[in-house]
Amino acid sequence: MSGGFISDLKIGYWLGTTPAVQQKWKFLGTIVAAVSVTAVIMMLAKPPGFEGEGALPAPQANAMAALIEPLMTGQPAPWLLYMAGMVLNDVYDFEVDARRRPERPLPSGRITARRALAWGLASSAIGTAVLAVGGAHAIAALAYGAGPVPAF
């Protein structure tokens, strides 16, 4: 938060305002945000709420439960998919890692990109097949998290 405030001070200086004025507005914004969030939480805590009959859907919580349950019961598919995701992310981030983390396996040449891609795709296919056999609950968890999400 302090880094963001320093940037705000710099921009405020460029715009011709004083730090005292910026600090007052920052403080007011913090109070308004805290009151707003508290009001929303209090409204959501009342019926229908998140538990019991007529509860509001909680897709993120349901997706996490769908992912954690197989891990806790020892099914191999989620582990394969998590590992496949990590490997495919490394292939996707090859150029970024070459600049920022040259010691990692792909940029350093310890593992070729072709081998990593093959392993990632194979693990993804095997994990998806195991999930397909595992039922709709597992497939819903896979579908909820589908799609590449680049991380920088």
Buried (B, 14 or more C-beta within 10 A) or exposed (E): EEEEEEEBBEEBEEEEBEEEEBBEEBEEEEEEEEEEEEEEEEEEEEEEEEEEEEEEEEEEEBBBEBBEBBEEEEBEBBBBBBBBBEBBBBBBBBEEBEEEEEEBBBBEEEBEEEEBBEBBBEBBEBBBEBBEEBEEEBBBBBEBBEEEEEEE
